[in-house]
């Protein structure tokens, strides 16, 4: 993990399904770039939000 990196939630439409992924990046723009590289499909990103590290997230 790089200095200044944060965790981001990336919400995207992949194959007409709404999916949420977590990406570790320095900026929201870098999070979008990493998401596109990881998912080599035609993914349409809806939103990128910084994760709140103070709360536990249960699925």
JOMOWO-V692733 format. One line per field, one symbol per residue. phi: phi as a letter, one per 40 degrees, with the letter a starting at -180 (. if undefined). psi: psi as a letter, one per 20 degrees, with the letter a starting at -180 (. if undefined). A space follows every 50 residues. Layout:
phi: ???
psi: ???
This chain:
phi: .ccgcbcbcbbabbfgbcbbbbbbacbcccccccccccbccccbccabbc ccccbcbbc
psi: prpjqrpqpopqoolkppqpqpporhrhghggghghhhnkrnpopgqoqp qoiiqppp.
